[in-house]
Amino acid sequence: MGIFSRMTDIINSNLSALLDRAEDPKKMIRLIIQEMEETLVEVRSSSARIIADKKTALRKFEQLQAHAQEWEDKAALALEKDREDLARAALQEQANLSEEALHMCAELDAADEHLAHLSEEVSQLQAKLNDAKAKQKTLMVREKTVHERMRVKQQTQRSALDKAFSKFELYERRMDNLEGQLESMDLGQESDLASQIDALQEDERISDALVKLKAKRQAASLANTNQA
């Protein structure tokens, strides 16, 4: 079971119900606290990695933006030298870098969303851990009563836990199947025809960019003439 599914199970669990069904409540609460503490350590380690990846992605995003601007400047220079072919090529590079920057921006947004969700779940898990530790302090007083109640429920406890664990595994398997179906739907989507159409659309965008750049230069030239 993955770290995040395990964390969700802990957050959604009813500690009092678990202790009521446990053969050894003291051992159960100790194991629960240990599981929560280990899960918190793992989640915080995962958060640290996500934050580090986000910093790396942010640097790459800024680099892509800077390089895109450099290619636009090169396109302007090429037009000044009457090299429209070079200007078009430079604008193509600028468009490619801008598109890559957009993808990187989407990754940054996803990382922010993931971290926010993770932070919320960590807070809930920390509250659960505090609750478990509070129950551990009062467990000695309740131990005898809980032990007597568990004698009656001993036969059903194991099957209930096995059923719960089986259900968790079934849910995970269903999720794997759904994810597999979703990923398989993406296979073979790109075709030669689609690629050709995309190329036409890209060429049209480059042409539009070239027209805008020419207009900007003409406006600048006209402004210089008027000032003169």
MARKEGU-61285 format. One record per atom (N, C-alpha, C): residue number from 1; x, y, z. Coordinates in steps of 0.02 Angstrom, whole numbers. Example, Ala and Ser with C-alpha at 12.3 -4.5 7.8 and 13.67 -1.06 7.14 Angstrom:
2
{marro 1,{660,-284,390}},
{marro 1,{615,-225,390}},
{marro 1,{660,-165,390}},
{marro 2,{642,-112,354}},
{marro 2,{684,-53,357}},
{marro 2,{645,2,394}},
# end
This chain:
228
{marro 1,{42,-59,0}},
{marro 1,{0,0,0}},
{marro 1,{44,62,0}},
{marro 2,{29,112,-43}},
{marro 2,{71,171,-49}},
{marro 2,{64,216,12}},
{marro 3,{112,262,17}},
{marro 3,{115,306,75}},
{marro 3,{52,349,80}},
{marro 4,{27,374,22}},
{marro 4,{-29,421,26}},
{marro 4,{-95,384,39}},
{marro 5,{-103,324,11}},
{marro 5,{-163,286,26}},
{marro 5,{-162,265,99}},
{marro 6,{-103,248,125}},
{marro 6,{-98,229,195}},
{marro 6,{-115,289,240}},
{marro 7,{-91,348,221}},
{marro 7,{-106,408,260}},
{marro 7,{-181,422,260}},
{marro 8,{-213,413,203}},
{marro 8,{-285,424,198}},
{marro 8,{-323,375,243}},
{marro 9,{-300,312,244}},
{marro 9,{-332,262,287}},
{marro 9,{-326,281,360}},
{marro 10,{-267,306,379}},
{marro 10,{-258,327,449}},
{marro 10,{-303,385,467}},
{marro 11,{-306,435,422}},
{marro 11,{-347,494,436}},
{marro 11,{-420,475,442}},
{marro 12,{-443,428,400}},
{marro 12,{-513,409,399}},
{marro 12,{-531,357,452}},
{marro 13,{-480,332,486}},
{marro 13,{-493,279,534}},
{marro 13,{-524,307,598}},
{marro 14,{-559,264,633}},
{marro 14,{-589,281,698}},
{marro 14,{-546,247,752}},
{marro 15,{-506,287,787}},
{marro 15,{-460,258,835}},
{marro 15,{-496,221,891}},
{marro 16,{-551,249,914}},
{marro 16,{-588,217,968}},
{marro 16,{-614,149,946}},
{marro 17,{-639,146,883}},
{marro 17,{-665,82,858}},
{marro 17,{-609,31,851}},
{marro 18,{-551,54,827}},
{marro 18,{-494,8,821}},
{marro 18,{-473,-19,889}},
{marro 19,{-472,23,939}},
{marro 19,{-452,2,1006}},
{marro 19,{-503,-45,1035}},
{marro 20,{-567,-32,1021}},
{marro 20,{-619,-76,1047}},
{marro 20,{-615,-146,1018}},
{marro 21,{-588,-152,955}},
{marro 21,{-584,-217,923}},
{marro 21,{-517,-251,935}},
{marro 22,{-470,-216,966}},
{marro 22,{-402,-242,972}},
{marro 22,{-398,-295,1028}},
{marro 23,{-358,-347,1016}},
{marro 23,{-345,-397,1068}},
{marro 23,{-301,-368,1123}},
{marro 24,{-255,-327,1104}},
{marro 24,{-210,-294,1152}},
{marro 24,{-211,-219,1138}},
{marro 25,{-256,-182,1171}},
{marro 25,{-262,-110,1156}},
{marro 25,{-198,-71,1166}},
{marro 26,{-159,-89,1218}},
{marro 26,{-96,-53,1229}},
{marro 26,{-49,-63,1170}},
{marro 27,{-44,-124,1146}},
{marro 27,{-1,-137,1089}},
{marro 27,{-28,-104,1026}},
{marro 28,{-95,-106,1019}},
{marro 28,{-126,-76,960}},
{marro 28,{-113,-1,957}},
{marro 29,{-124,34,1013}},
{marro 29,{-114,106,1012}},
{marro 29,{-41,124,1001}},
{marro 30,{3,82,1027}},
{marro 30,{75,94,1017}},
{marro 30,{93,86,943}},
{marro 31,{66,34,912}},
{marro 31,{79,23,841}},
{marro 31,{48,78,798}},
{marro 32,{-11,100,818}},
{marro 32,{-44,154,780}},
{marro 32,{-2,217,782}},
{marro 33,{22,234,842}},
{marro 33,{63,294,850}},
{marro 33,{127,287,809}},
{marro 34,{157,228,812}},
{marro 34,{218,216,773}},
{marro 34,{205,223,699}},
{marro 35,{149,195,676}},
{marro 35,{131,200,604}},
{marro 35,{120,273,584}},
{marro 36,{86,311,627}},
{marro 36,{74,381,611}},
{marro 36,{138,421,608}},
{marro 37,{183,409,657}},
{marro 37,{245,446,659}},
{marro 37,{289,429,598}},
{marro 38,{291,365,580}},
{marro 38,{330,345,521}},
{marro 38,{300,375,458}},
{marro 39,{234,376,455}},
{marro 39,{201,404,396}},
{marro 39,{214,479,390}},
{marro 40,{212,514,447}},
{marro 40,{227,585,446}},
{marro 40,{298,599,420}},
{marro 41,{346,558,442}},
{marro 41,{414,566,419}},
{marro 41,{418,556,344}},
{marro 42,{385,504,319}},
{marro 42,{386,489,247}},
{marro 42,{353,545,207}},
{marro 43,{297,569,233}},
{marro 43,{261,622,196}},
{marro 43,{301,686,194}},
{marro 44,{333,703,249}},
{marro 44,{374,763,250}},
{marro 44,{434,756,204}},
{marro 45,{462,696,201}},
{marro 45,{517,684,154}},
{marro 45,{493,692,82}},
{marro 46,{434,665,68}},
{marro 46,{405,672,1}},
{marro 46,{391,745,-15}},
{marro 47,{367,783,35}},
{marro 47,{354,854,25}},
{marro 47,{418,891,9}},
{marro 48,{472,872,44}},
{marro 48,{536,905,31}},
{marro 48,{559,892,-41}},
{marro 49,{549,831,-64}},
{marro 49,{568,815,-133}},
{marro 49,{526,855,-183}},
{marro 50,{461,861,-169}},
{marro 50,{418,898,-214}},
{marro 50,{438,972,-216}},
{marro 51,{455,999,-158}},
{marro 51,{476,1069,-155}},
{marro 51,{541,1079,-195}},
{marro 52,{588,1031,-187}},
{marro 52,{651,1035,-224}},
{marro 52,{639,1031,-299}},
{marro 53,{595,984,-320}},
{marro 53,{578,978,-391}},
{marro 53,{545,1042,-417}},
{marro 54,{504,1073,-374}},
{marro 54,{471,1134,-394}},
{marro 54,{521,1190,-406}},
{marro 55,{571,1195,-362}},
{marro 55,{623,1246,-370}},
{marro 55,{661,1236,-435}},
{marro 56,{677,1172,-450}},
{marro 56,{711,1157,-513}},
{marro 56,{668,1176,-573}},
{marro 57,{604,1158,-569}},
{marro 57,{558,1174,-624}},
{marro 57,{550,1249,-633}},
{marro 58,{549,1286,-577}},
{marro 58,{542,1358,-582}},
{marro 58,{603,1390,-616}},
{marro 59,{663,1365,-599}},
{marro 59,{723,1391,-632}},
{marro 59,{721,1376,-707}},
{marro 60,{699,1316,-725}},
{marro 60,{695,1299,-796}},
{marro 60,{644,1342,-832}},
{marro 61,{587,1356,-798}},
{marro 61,{535,1398,-827}},
{marro 61,{562,1468,-842}},
{marro 62,{599,1495,-794}},
{marro 62,{627,1562,-803}},
{marro 62,{679,1562,-859}},
{marro 63,{718,1509,-864}},
{marro 63,{767,1504,-918}},
{marro 63,{733,1500,-986}},
{marro 64,{679,1461,-989}},
{marro 64,{643,1455,-1052}},
{marro 64,{614,1523,-1074}},
{marro 65,{587,1560,-1027}},
{marro 65,{560,1626,-1044}},
{marro 65,{615,1672,-1069}},
{marro 66,{673,1669,-1035}},
{marro 66,{729,1712,-1056}},
{marro 66,{753,1694,-1126}},
{marro 67,{760,1629,-1139}},
{marro 67,{783,1607,-1205}},
{marro 67,{732,1625,-1260}},
{marro 68,{668,1619,-1242}},
{marro 68,{616,1638,-1291}},
{marro 68,{622,1711,-1310}},
{marro 69,{635,1754,-1260}},
{marro 69,{643,1825,-1274}},
{marro 69,{705,1838,-1316}},
{marro 70,{758,1799,-1303}},
{marro 70,{819,1807,-1342}},
{marro 70,{806,1791,-1416}},
{marro 71,{768,1738,-1429}},
{marro 71,{753,1721,-1499}},
{marro 71,{709,1773,-1533}},
{marro 72,{664,1803,-1494}},
{marro 72,{623,1857,-1524}},
{marro 72,{668,1916,-1542}},
{marro 73,{716,1932,-1499}},
{marro 73,{763,1986,-1514}},
{marro 73,{805,1970,-1576}},
{marro 74,{824,1906,-1582}},
{marro 74,{863,1886,-1640}},
{marro 74,{821,1892,-1704}},
{marro 75,{756,1876,-1698}},
{marro 75,{712,1883,-1756}},
{marro 75,{708,1956,-1777}},
{marro 76,{704,2001,-1728}},
{marro 76,{701,2072,-1744}},
{marro 76,{765,2095,-1779}},
{marro 77,{821,2070,-1755}},
{marro 77,{885,2088,-1785}},
{marro 77,{890,2062,-1857}},
{marro 78,{865,2001,-1868}},
{marro 78,{866,1972,-1935}},
{marro 78,{825,2014,-1983}},
{marro 79,{767,2039,-1960}},
{marro 79,{726,2082,-2003}},
{marro 79,{762,2147,-2019}},
{marro 80,{797,2174,-1969}},
{marro 80,{834,2236,-1981}},
{marro 80,{887,2226,-2036}},
{marro 81,{913,2165,-2041}},
{marro 81,{963,2149,-2092}},
{marro 81,{932,2121,-2155}},
{marro 82,{864,2126,-2160}},
{marro 82,{827,2102,-2219}},
{marro 82,{837,2026,-2229}},
{marro 83,{841,1989,-2175}},
{marro 83,{845,1916,-2178}},
{marro 83,{781,1886,-2150}},
{marro 84,{728,1890,-2190}},
{marro 84,{664,1865,-2167}},
{marro 84,{665,1791,-2152}},
{marro 85,{706,1754,-2191}},
{marro 85,{711,1682,-2179}},
{marro 85,{738,1667,-2110}},
{marro 86,{790,1705,-2091}},
{marro 86,{818,1695,-2024}},
{marro 86,{769,1718,-1970}},
{marro 87,{731,1770,-1985}},
{marro 87,{682,1794,-1936}},
{marro 87,{628,1741,-1923}},
{marro 88,{606,1709,-1978}},
{marro 88,{556,1656,-1970}},
{marro 88,{584,1598,-1929}},
{marro 89,{645,1579,-1942}},
{marro 89,{676,1524,-1905}},
{marro 89,{683,1543,-1831}},
{marro 90,{702,1606,-1818}},
{marro 90,{710,1628,-1748}},
{marro 90,{643,1628,-1713}},
{marro 91,{590,1649,-1748}},
{marro 91,{523,1649,-1717}},
{marro 91,{499,1578,-1705}},
{marro 92,{519,1531,-1747}},
{marro 92,{501,1462,-1736}},
{marro 92,{533,1437,-1670}},
{marro 93,{597,1454,-1660}},
{marro 93,{630,1435,-1598}},
{marro 93,{595,1468,-1538}},
{marro 94,{577,1531,-1546}},
{marro 94,{543,1566,-1492}},
{marro 94,{476,1534,-1475}},
{marro 95,{440,1511,-1526}},
{marro 95,{375,1479,-1514}},
{marro 95,{384,1412,-1478}},
{marro 96,{435,1374,-1499}},
{marro 96,{448,1310,-1466}},
{marro 96,{464,1319,-1392}},
{marro 97,{505,1367,-1377}},
{marro 97,{524,1380,-1307}},
{marro 97,{464,1405,-1267}},
{marro 98,{423,1446,-1297}},
{marro 98,{364,1472,-1262}},
{marro 98,{316,1415,-1246}},
{marro 99,{307,1369,-1293}},
{marro 99,{263,1312,-1281}},
{marro 99,{290,1268,-1224}},
{marro 100,{355,1257,-1224}},
{marro 100,{386,1217,-1171}},
{marro 100,{377,1252,-1103}},
{marro 101,{382,1318,-1104}},
{marro 101,{373,1357,-1042}},
{marro 101,{302,1349,-1015}},
{marro 102,{253,1346,-1062}},
{marro 102,{183,1337,-1040}},
{marro 102,{174,1269,-1005}},
{marro 103,{205,1217,-1033}},
{marro 103,{202,1151,-1002}},
{marro 103,{234,1153,-932}},
{marro 104,{290,1187,-927}},
{marro 104,{325,1192,-863}},
{marro 104,{282,1230,-812}},
{marro 105,{247,1281,-836}},
{marro 105,{202,1319,-792}},
{marro 105,{146,1275,-765}},
{marro 106,{120,1230,-808}},
{marro 106,{68,1184,-786}},
{marro 106,{95,1136,-733}},
{marro 107,{158,1115,-740}},
{marro 107,{188,1072,-690}},
{marro 107,{197,1108,-624}},
{marro 108,{213,1172,-626}},
{marro 108,{220,1211,-565}},
{marro 108,{153,1218,-530}},
{marro 109,{100,1229,-569}},
{marro 109,{33,1234,-539}},
{marro 109,{13,1168,-506}},
{marro 110,{29,1113,-539}},
{marro 110,{12,1047,-512}},
{marro 110,{51,1034,-447}},
{marro 111,{114,1056,-446}},
{marro 111,{154,1047,-385}},
{marro 111,{126,1088,-328}},
{marro 112,{104,1149,-341}},
{marro 112,{74,1191,-289}},
{marro 112,{11,1159,-262}},
{marro 113,{-30,1132,-307}},
{marro 113,{-92,1100,-286}},
{marro 113,{-78,1038,-244}},
{marro 114,{-28,999,-266}},
{marro 114,{-10,939,-230}},
{marro 114,{15,956,-160}},
{marro 115,{57,1007,-154}},
{marro 115,{84,1027,-90}},
{marro 115,{29,1053,-43}},
{marro 116,{-18,1091,-71}},
{marro 116,{-73,1116,-30}},
{marro 116,{-115,1059,-2}},
{marro 117,{-130,1010,-46}},
{marro 117,{-169,953,-24}},
{marro 117,{-130,912,28}},
{marro 118,{-66,905,16}},
{marro 118,{-24,867,62}},
{marro 118,{-20,901,130}},
{marro 119,{-14,967,129}},
{marro 119,{-11,1004,191}},
{marro 119,{-75,995,233}},
{marro 120,{-131,995,198}},
{marro 120,{-195,986,233}},
{marro 120,{-199,916,264}},
{marro 121,{-176,865,227}},
{marro 121,{-179,798,254}},
{marro 121,{-129,787,310}},
{marro 122,{-72,820,306}},
{marro 122,{-24,815,361}},
{marro 122,{-53,845,425}},
{marro 123,{-89,901,418}},
{marro 123,{-121,932,476}},
{marro 123,{-172,884,507}},
{marro 124,{-210,851,464}},
{marro 124,{-260,803,490}},
{marro 124,{-225,744,523}},
{marro 125,{-171,721,493}},
{marro 125,{-135,665,522}},
{marro 125,{-103,683,589}},
{marro 126,{-77,745,593}},
{marro 126,{-48,768,656}},
{marro 126,{-102,772,710}},
{marro 127,{-162,793,692}},
{marro 127,{-217,795,740}},
{marro 127,{-234,724,763}},
{marro 128,{-234,677,715}},
{marro 128,{-247,607,733}},
{marro 128,{-193,581,781}},
{marro 129,{-132,599,767}},
{marro 129,{-77,577,810}},
{marro 129,{-84,605,880}},
{marro 130,{-102,669,885}},
{marro 130,{-113,698,951}},
{marro 130,{-169,663,988}},
{marro 131,{-222,646,951}},
{marro 131,{-278,610,981}},
{marro 131,{-257,541,1005}},
{marro 132,{-215,507,965}},
{marro 132,{-192,440,984}},
{marro 132,{-149,443,1047}},
{marro 133,{-107,493,1051}},
{marro 133,{-65,499,1111}},
{marro 133,{-106,515,1173}},
{marro 134,{-160,554,1163}},
{marro 134,{-204,568,1220}},
{marro 134,{-239,504,1243}},
{marro 135,{-260,463,1195}},
{marro 135,{-293,400,1212}},
{marro 135,{-244,352,1246}},
{marro 136,{-181,356,1225}},
{marro 136,{-131,312,1256}},
{marro 136,{-124,327,1331}},
{marro 137,{-130,391,1350}},
{marro 137,{-123,411,1419}},
{marro 137,{-181,386,1463}},
{marro 138,{-239,380,1433}},
{marro 138,{-298,358,1472}},
{marro 138,{-312,283,1464}},
{marro 139,{-270,249,1424}},
{marro 139,{-285,179,1408}},
{marro 139,{-277,133,1469}},
{marro 140,{-231,149,1514}},
{marro 140,{-220,107,1572}},
{marro 140,{-283,102,1615}},
{marro 141,{-320,158,1619}},
{marro 141,{-381,159,1659}},
{marro 141,{-434,115,1629}},
{marro 142,{-437,113,1562}},
{marro 142,{-490,76,1527}},
{marro 142,{-470,4,1511}},
{marro 143,{-408,-14,1524}},
{marro 143,{-381,-77,1499}},
{marro 143,{-424,-138,1518}},
{marro 144,{-442,-144,1580}},
{marro 144,{-478,-203,1602}},
{marro 144,{-546,-209,1567}},
{marro 145,{-582,-154,1564}},
{marro 145,{-648,-154,1532}},
{marro 145,{-642,-171,1458}},
{marro 146,{-593,-139,1424}},
{marro 146,{-583,-151,1353}},
{marro 146,{-566,-224,1340}},
{marro 147,{-524,-252,1384}},
{marro 147,{-503,-322,1375}},
{marro 147,{-562,-370,1380}},
{marro 148,{-607,-358,1427}},
{marro 148,{-667,-401,1434}},
{marro 148,{-712,-395,1373}},
{marro 149,{-719,-335,1347}},
{marro 149,{-762,-325,1289}},
{marro 149,{-733,-360,1228}},
{marro 150,{-666,-361,1224}},
{marro 150,{-635,-391,1166}},
{marro 150,{-641,-467,1165}},
{marro 151,{-650,-498,1222}},
{marro 151,{-659,-570,1223}},
{marro 151,{-720,-591,1182}},
{marro 152,{-771,-551,1187}},
{marro 152,{-833,-566,1150}},
{marro 152,{-824,-554,1075}},
{marro 153,{-785,-503,1059}},
{marro 153,{-778,-484,989}},
{marro 153,{-716,-515,955}},
{marro 154,{-681,-557,991}},
{marro 154,{-618,-584,965}},
{marro 154,{-627,-622,899}},
{marro 155,{-681,-661,895}},
{marro 155,{-692,-702,836}},
{marro 155,{-707,-660,773}},
{marro 156,{-740,-605,784}},
{marro 156,{-759,-563,726}},
{marro 156,{-706,-512,707}},
{marro 157,{-661,-499,755}},
{marro 157,{-611,-447,743}},
{marro 157,{-566,-462,683}},
{marro 158,{-541,-525,680}},
{marro 158,{-494,-542,627}},
{marro 158,{-527,-539,559}},
{marro 159,{-588,-565,554}},
{marro 159,{-622,-564,489}},
{marro 159,{-638,-493,468}},
{marro 160,{-655,-451,518}},
{marro 160,{-671,-381,501}},
{marro 160,{-609,-345,474}},
{marro 161,{-552,-357,507}},
{marro 161,{-491,-325,483}},
{marro 161,{-470,-351,414}},
{marro 162,{-475,-418,406}},
{marro 162,{-458,-448,341}},
{marro 162,{-502,-420,286}},
{marro 163,{-566,-413,302}},
{marro 163,{-613,-386,253}},
{marro 163,{-596,-314,235}},
{marro 164,{-577,-275,287}},
{marro 164,{-559,-206,275}},
{marro 164,{-497,-201,231}},
{marro 165,{-445,-241,247}},
{marro 165,{-384,-240,208}},
{marro 165,{-397,-264,137}},
{marro 166,{-438,-315,130}},
{marro 166,{-455,-339,62}},
{marro 166,{-490,-285,22}},
{marro 167,{-534,-249,56}},
{marro 167,{-570,-196,22}},
{marro 167,{-522,-141,-1}},
{marro 168,{-473,-124,42}},
{marro 168,{-424,-74,23}},
{marro 168,{-386,-97,-39}},
{marro 169,{-365,-160,-39}},
{marro 169,{-327,-187,-95}},
{marro 169,{-370,-188,-159}},
{marro 170,{-434,-204,-151}},
{marro 170,{-479,-205,-208}},
{marro 170,{-487,-135,-237}},
{marro 171,{-494,-85,-194}},
{marro 171,{-500,-16,-217}},
{marro 171,{-437,5,-255}},
{marro 172,{-379,-14,-228}},
{marro 172,{-317,3,-262}},
{marro 172,{-313,-31,-331}},
{marro 173,{-334,-94,-334}},
{marro 173,{-333,-130,-398}},
{marro 173,{-380,-97,-448}},
{marro 174,{-439,-76,-424}},
{marro 174,{-485,-42,-469}},
{marro 174,{-455,23,-495}},
{marro 175,{-421,58,-450}},
{marro 175,{-390,120,-471}},
{marro 175,{-335,107,-522}},
{marro 176,{-295,54,-512}},
{marro 176,{-243,36,-561}},
{marro 176,{-274,21,-629}},
{marro 177,{-331,-16,-629}},
{marro 177,{-365,-32,-692}},
{marro 177,{-389,31,-727}},
{marro 178,{-419,77,-687}},
{marro 178,{-444,139,-717}},
{marro 178,{-388,181,-745}},
{marro 179,{-332,185,-708}},
{marro 179,{-275,223,-733}},
{marro 179,{-246,190,-796}},
{marro 180,{-245,122,-797}},
{marro 180,{-221,88,-856}},
{marro 180,{-265,103,-917}},
{marro 181,{-332,102,-906}},
{marro 181,{-377,118,-961}},
{marro 181,{-367,189,-986}},
{marro 182,{-358,236,-938}},
{marro 182,{-348,306,-957}},
{marro 182,{-284,315,-997}},
{marro 183,{-230,283,-975}},
{marro 183,{-167,289,-1010}},
{marro 183,{-170,256,-1079}},
{marro 184,{-206,200,-1084}},
{marro 184,{-211,165,-1148}},
{marro 184,{-249,207,-1199}},
{marro 185,{-295,250,-1175}},
{marro 185,{-333,292,-1221}},
{marro 185,{-289,344,-1254}},
{marro 186,{-231,359,-1222}},
{marro 186,{-186,409,-1251}},
{marro 186,{-140,379,-1304}},
{marro 187,{-137,311,-1308}},
{marro 187,{-92,279,-1355}},
{marro 187,{-117,287,-1427}},
{marro 188,{-72,302,-1471}},
{marro 188,{-89,305,-1542}},
{marro 188,{-130,365,-1563}},
{marro 189,{-133,416,-1520}},
{marro 189,{-174,474,-1536}},
{marro 189,{-143,517,-1591}},
{marro 190,{-77,516,-1593}},
{marro 190,{-43,559,-1643}},
{marro 190,{-41,523,-1710}},
{marro 191,{-63,554,-1762}},
{marro 191,{-61,525,-1829}},
{marro 191,{-24,573,-1876}},
{marro 192,{-5,546,-1935}},
{marro 192,{29,588,-1983}},
{marro 192,{-13,647,-2003}},
{marro 193,{-78,634,-2012}},
{marro 193,{-123,689,-2032}},
{marro 193,{-125,743,-1979}},
{marro 194,{-131,721,-1916}},
{marro 194,{-132,769,-1861}},
{marro 194,{-68,809,-1858}},
{marro 195,{-11,775,-1871}},
{marro 195,{53,809,-1870}},
{marro 195,{57,861,-1925}},
{marro 196,{31,843,-1984}},
{marro 196,{32,891,-2040}},
{marro 196,{-11,952,-2024}},
{marro 197,{-70,940,-1996}},
{marro 197,{-114,995,-1978}},
{marro 197,{-82,1039,-1926}},
{marro 198,{-51,1007,-1876}},
{marro 198,{-15,1045,-1824}},
{marro 198,{40,1088,-1855}},
{marro 199,{75,1059,-1905}},
{marro 199,{128,1097,-1937}},
{marro 199,{101,1158,-1973}},
{marro 200,{41,1150,-2006}},
{marro 200,{10,1207,-2039}},
{marro 200,{-9,1261,-1989}},
{marro 201,{-37,1239,-1932}},
{marro 201,{-57,1287,-1880}},
{marro 201,{4,1322,-1852}},
{marro 202,{59,1285,-1843}},
{marro 202,{120,1316,-1817}},
{marro 202,{148,1366,-1866}},
{marro 203,{147,1349,-1932}},
{marro 203,{172,1395,-1983}},
{marro 203,{129,1458,-1985}},
{marro 204,{63,1449,-1974}},
{marro 204,{19,1508,-1973}},
{marro 204,{35,1553,-1914}},
{marro 205,{49,1523,-1856}},
{marro 205,{66,1563,-1798}},
{marro 205,{132,1601,-1810}},
{marro 206,{180,1567,-1842}},
{marro 206,{243,1600,-1856}},
{marro 206,{233,1659,-1904}},
{marro 207,{191,1647,-1955}},
{marro 207,{177,1700,-2003}},
{marro 207,{145,1760,-1968}},
{marro 208,{97,1747,-1925}},
{marro 208,{64,1801,-1887}},
{marro 208,{115,1839,-1845}},
{marro 209,{160,1801,-1813}},
{marro 209,{211,1833,-1772}},
{marro 209,{256,1877,-1814}},
{marro 210,{272,1853,-1875}},
{marro 210,{315,1891,-1920}},
{marro 210,{281,1955,-1942}},
{marro 211,{216,1951,-1957}},
{marro 211,{178,2010,-1977}},
{marro 211,{178,2062,-1921}},
{marro 212,{167,2038,-1859}},
{marro 212,{166,2084,-1802}},
{marro 212,{233,2117,-1792}},
{marro 213,{286,2077,-1801}},
{marro 213,{353,2105,-1792}},
{marro 213,{369,2157,-1845}},
{marro 214,{347,2144,-1907}},
{marro 214,{357,2193,-1960}},
{marro 214,{319,2258,-1946}},
{marro 215,{258,2249,-1921}},
{marro 215,{217,2307,-1906}},
{marro 215,{249,2348,-1850}},
{marro 216,{277,2314,-1801}},
{marro 216,{311,2349,-1746}},
{marro 216,{370,2389,-1772}},
{marro 217,{408,2359,-1819}},
{marro 217,{466,2394,-1847}},
{marro 217,{445,2453,-1890}},
{marro 218,{390,2444,-1928}},
{marro 218,{366,2499,-1970}},
{marro 218,{343,2557,-1927}},
{marro 219,{308,2539,-1870}},
{marro 219,{284,2592,-1826}},
{marro 219,{342,2629,-1794}},
{marro 220,{394,2591,-1775}},
{marro 220,{453,2622,-1745}},
{marro 220,{489,2667,-1796}},
{marro 221,{493,2642,-1859}},
{marro 221,{526,2682,-1911}},
{marro 221,{487,2746,-1926}},
{marro 222,{420,2740,-1926}},
{marro 222,{378,2798,-1938}},
{marro 222,{386,2849,-1882}},
{marro 223,{389,2823,-1822}},
{marro 223,{397,2868,-1764}},
{marro 223,{464,2905,-1768}},
{marro 224,{516,2870,-1788}},
{marro 224,{582,2902,-1795}},
{marro 224,{581,2956,-1850}},
{marro 225,{544,2940,-1904}},
{marro 225,{539,2988,-1960}},
{marro 225,{503,3051,-1938}},
{marro 226,{449,3042,-1899}},
{marro 226,{410,3099,-1875}},
{marro 226,{451,3142,-1828}},
{marro 227,{490,3109,-1786}},
{marro 227,{532,3147,-1739}},
{marro 227,{586,3187,-1775}},
{marro 228,{611,3156,-1831}},
{marro 228,{661,3191,-1870}},
{marro 228,{630,3252,-1906}},
# end
